[in-house]
Every structure is written in structure tokens, then in C-alpha cells.
Amino acid sequence: MEIVTHDLIILGAGLAGLRAAIEAARVGQGKLDIAIIAKTQLVRPHSVCAEGGTGAVMRPEEGDSLELHAWDTVKGSDLLADQDAVELFVQTIPQEILQLEHWGIPWARRGDGRINQRPFGGHSFPRAVFAADKTGFFEVHTLYDTLQKYPDITKYEECMATSLLVEEGQYCGLTAIDLKSGEFLVFRSKALIIATGGACRIYGFTTYSHTVTGDGMAIAYRAGLPVKDMEFVQFHPTGLVPSGILNYRGGSRGRGISDQ
Ligand SMILES: Cc1cc2nc3c(=O)[nH]c(=O)nc-3n(C[C@H](O)[C@H](O)[C@H](O)COP(=O)(O)OP(=O)(O)OC[C@H]3O[C@@H](n4cnc5c(N)ncnc54)[C@H](O)[C@@H]3O)c2cc1C
């Protein structure tokens, strides 16, 4: 059986995996042999379904602040969030919004030409940056387009990882099935980033895509890796039963938009 070798494997090509691949290629400056593997097509992770927007402090001069965004986030988690992660997130995300803009995302604009922002559930300031009602779709496509700039990233689509390989307590690779041919594959790498998304398809009724089945977490768990905060699942207040779509009228706080 052929064994494919790379320096770094990124498992998953949602917003998390695509962004990680670009950053690894940028930092690696052509010296890292990177692979990105997804069981879906690279432009069809669940992330394309995110609609409402991405929270970021873009207008401190109009009353928003990093402290307020951090407080809203911690409050929204009933004080259970990892506050170091929250702080890093709110500090980083305004720059990420501008970075996506420079990579070509068509953010919605205000009349004065600045990036538009709208209210979002849980936020005490209208700080959701959006691209019509297809924010995640445009974010994924912008990252996917940017990925094409890096020839050192090899892409494996419709390729589903099934197990991690561990030698003497050390990660060394993974097994996968090429879903197009049914072929069994073995990958080796020095490092792995797991970005396989959530597990919400464990529920009978959910707005998550049929691909969000938690198998990435399961293979990590089976290999002995600790998994963190598994109980943090978002139960959305505006999901419609039985269609499974999110309500866009009279959102959870009566602002006329969905929280997502
Ligand atoms: C209806 C809806 C609307 C939402 N709207 C918003 C919003 O407006 N704003 C917001 O911030 N968040 C929103 N969210 C949440 C947001 O969509 C997710 O948090 C985010 O997209 C997760 O990104 P990800 O990269 O972690 O995972 P995903 O996008 O799920 O990507 C996972 C990747 O891993 C791959 N993968 C999984 N298992 C394997 C395997 N075994 N082998 C190989 N590849 C594998 C998949 O193919 C995919 O490429 C929304 C969620 C839903 C359900």
C-alpha cells in the first residue's frame, strides 16, 4: 500500500482548517510540505451555512470596545468561557476581518462606504460583519481562493480520515478512505491540526449539515487525545420545527434578524 508523506496535515477544510492551512503556508515560506484533507469537497464544509455574520470590534469611535466584546462573550457563556481564548479572539478578529477584505471578500457596506455591521444575539453593540445572508459561504470561498496562491499545499477532497496512527505514544499519521474510489490510504506527517468541526448531528433535530457527525473528535479520542468542553453545544432559540431552518423574522431578541 502506498504511504503518502507530508510535514503537516490539516484535517478539515472548514473556516478553521482553511485559515490554518493559509497561515502555515505563510509562516513556512515554501519550506513546509502541507496537506489539507476533507471528507467533503473543499468548498463544501458546514461553514458555508453560516449566515448572520462574524462579531468584531470595527468602530471603537462609535462606542464599541474590545472590553465590551469580551464581556458580551463571557456573559453569553454564563462565565464558563476560557477567558484567555476570549481575549485573544476579540483582539485578533478585527484584523482578520480586514485581512479577508484584502483577500477579496465582498463585505456588505454602509452608505458611507465603510464595512457594515448589524445587531446579533448576545451582542450589546451592532458588531456582526456580514456579506448579505451568505457570510460563511463568502468566507469559505475567499479562503479557498487564497489557498490557491500556495503551491506547497496539497489538497485531498472527499477523503475521510478513519483513525490516527500512534507509535510509542507519538502521533505519526492517519488512515483514510478515498470516498471517490473506495481506496484505503495511509498518510504520515510530523504534525497534525484537527479542524473537523462539531458533532451536532448526534441530535435528531439540528440545523447542522449532514457531515457534522463528530468523527474527527472520535478518532482523536480513540487515539488517546483529551477532548475539551464537549458539553458546549449551542441550542438556538430561533430554529423552526420541523423545517430545520433558522427564523429570519423577529429574531430571538426581536431585532428582525436571526442570531446566526
Ligand atoms: C445554520 C447555522 C448557521 C450558523 N451561522 C453562524 C454565523 O452567522 N456566525 C458564526 O460565527 N457562526 C455561525 N454558525 C456556526 C459556524 O457555522 C460553525 O461554528 C463553523 O462553521 C465551524 O467551522 P469549522 O471549520 O470548525 O467546521 P466545519 O465547517 O464543519 O468544517 C469541518 C471540516 O472537517 C471535515 N471533516 C470532518 N470529519 C472529517 C473526517 N473524518 N475526515 C476528513 N475530513 C473531515 C469536513 O469535510 C469539513 O471540511 C452557524 C451554524 C449553523 C448550524
PDBQT file of the ligand as one rigid body, heavy atoms in Angstrom, charges set to zero:
ROOT
HETATM    1  C1  LIG A 301     -27.389  27.108  10.429  1.00  0.00    +0.000 C 
HETATM    2  C2  LIG A 301     -26.112  27.645  11.077  1.00  0.00    +0.000 A 
HETATM    3  C3  LIG A 301     -25.779  28.988  10.940  1.00  0.00    +0.000 A 
HETATM    4  C4  LIG A 301     -24.626  29.486  11.541  1.00  0.00    +0.000 A 
HETATM    5  N1  LIG A 301     -24.335  30.834  11.412  1.00  0.00    +0.000 NA
HETATM    6  C5  LIG A 301     -23.252  31.356  12.023  1.00  0.00    +0.000 A 
HETATM    7  C6  LIG A 301     -22.961  32.767  11.946  1.00  0.00    +0.000 A 
HETATM    8  O1  LIG A 301     -23.681  33.540  11.332  1.00  0.00    +0.000 OA
HETATM    9  N2  LIG A 301     -21.842  33.228  12.556  1.00  0.00    +0.000 N 
HETATM   10  C7  LIG A 301     -20.999  32.383  13.245  1.00  0.00    +0.000 A 
HETATM   11  O2  LIG A 301     -19.989  32.863  13.772  1.00  0.00    +0.000 OA
HETATM   12  N3  LIG A 301     -21.238  31.048  13.341  1.00  0.00    +0.000 NA
HETATM   13  C8  LIG A 301     -22.350  30.525  12.759  1.00  0.00    +0.000 A 
HETATM   14  N4  LIG A 301     -22.617  29.177  12.866  1.00  0.00    +0.000 N 
HETATM   15  C9  LIG A 301     -21.608  28.321  13.471  1.00  0.00    +0.000 C 
HETATM   16  C10 LIG A 301     -20.483  28.072  12.439  1.00  0.00    +0.000 C 
HETATM   17  O3  LIG A 301     -21.068  27.691  11.202  1.00  0.00    +0.000 OA
HETATM   18  C11 LIG A 301     -19.507  26.962  12.895  1.00  0.00    +0.000 C 
HETATM   19  O4  LIG A 301     -19.078  27.216  14.219  1.00  0.00    +0.000 OA
HETATM   20  C12 LIG A 301     -18.277  26.927  11.986  1.00  0.00    +0.000 C 
HETATM   21  O5  LIG A 301     -18.658  26.925  10.625  1.00  0.00    +0.000 OA
HETATM   22  C13 LIG A 301     -17.416  25.716  12.278  1.00  0.00    +0.000 C 
HETATM   23  O6  LIG A 301     -16.310  25.730  11.381  1.00  0.00    +0.000 OA
HETATM   24  P1  LIG A 301     -15.263  24.541  11.368  1.00  0.00    +0.000 P 
HETATM   25  O7  LIG A 301     -14.193  24.892  10.402  1.00  0.00    +0.000 OA
HETATM   26  O8  LIG A 301     -14.839  24.251  12.779  1.00  0.00    +0.000 OA
HETATM   27  O9  LIG A 301     -16.094  23.234  10.900  1.00  0.00    +0.000 OA
HETATM   28  P2  LIG A 301     -16.810  22.816   9.520  1.00  0.00    +0.000 P 
HETATM   29  O10 LIG A 301     -17.174  23.966   8.661  1.00  0.00    +0.000 OA
HETATM   30  O11 LIG A 301     -17.886  21.838   9.913  1.00  0.00    +0.000 OA
HETATM   31  O12 LIG A 301     -15.672  22.040   8.751  1.00  0.00    +0.000 OA
HETATM   32  C14 LIG A 301     -15.259  20.746   9.139  1.00  0.00    +0.000 C 
HETATM   33  C15 LIG A 301     -14.355  20.174   8.065  1.00  0.00    +0.000 C 
HETATM   34  O13 LIG A 301     -13.837  18.918   8.537  1.00  0.00    +0.000 OA
HETATM   35  C16 LIG A 301     -14.038  17.915   7.532  1.00  0.00    +0.000 C 
HETATM   36  N5  LIG A 301     -14.136  16.615   8.210  1.00  0.00    +0.000 N 
HETATM   37  C17 LIG A 301     -14.934  16.269   9.252  1.00  0.00    +0.000 A 
HETATM   38  N6  LIG A 301     -14.706  14.984   9.619  1.00  0.00    +0.000 NA
HETATM   39  C18 LIG A 301     -13.730  14.525   8.793  1.00  0.00    +0.000 A 
HETATM   40  C19 LIG A 301     -13.055  13.276   8.648  1.00  0.00    +0.000 A 
HETATM   41  N7  LIG A 301     -13.333  12.226   9.425  1.00  0.00    +0.000 N 
HETATM   42  N8  LIG A 301     -12.123  13.158   7.658  1.00  0.00    +0.000 NA
HETATM   43  C20 LIG A 301     -11.831  14.197   6.832  1.00  0.00    +0.000 A 
HETATM   44  N9  LIG A 301     -12.439  15.403   6.932  1.00  0.00    +0.000 NA
HETATM   45  C21 LIG A 301     -13.360  15.555   7.896  1.00  0.00    +0.000 A 
HETATM   46  C22 LIG A 301     -15.297  18.356   6.783  1.00  0.00    +0.000 C 
HETATM   47  O14 LIG A 301     -15.342  17.782   5.496  1.00  0.00    +0.000 OA
HETATM   48  C23 LIG A 301     -15.063  19.880   6.740  1.00  0.00    +0.000 C 
HETATM   49  O15 LIG A 301     -14.189  20.192   5.663  1.00  0.00    +0.000 OA
HETATM   50  C24 LIG A 301     -23.777  28.640  12.285  1.00  0.00    +0.000 A 
HETATM   51  C25 LIG A 301     -24.119  27.284  12.439  1.00  0.00    +0.000 A 
HETATM   52  C26 LIG A 301     -25.283  26.792  11.847  1.00  0.00    +0.000 A 
HETATM   53  C27 LIG A 301     -25.659  25.353  12.057  1.00  0.00    +0.000 C 
ENDROOT
TORSDOF 0
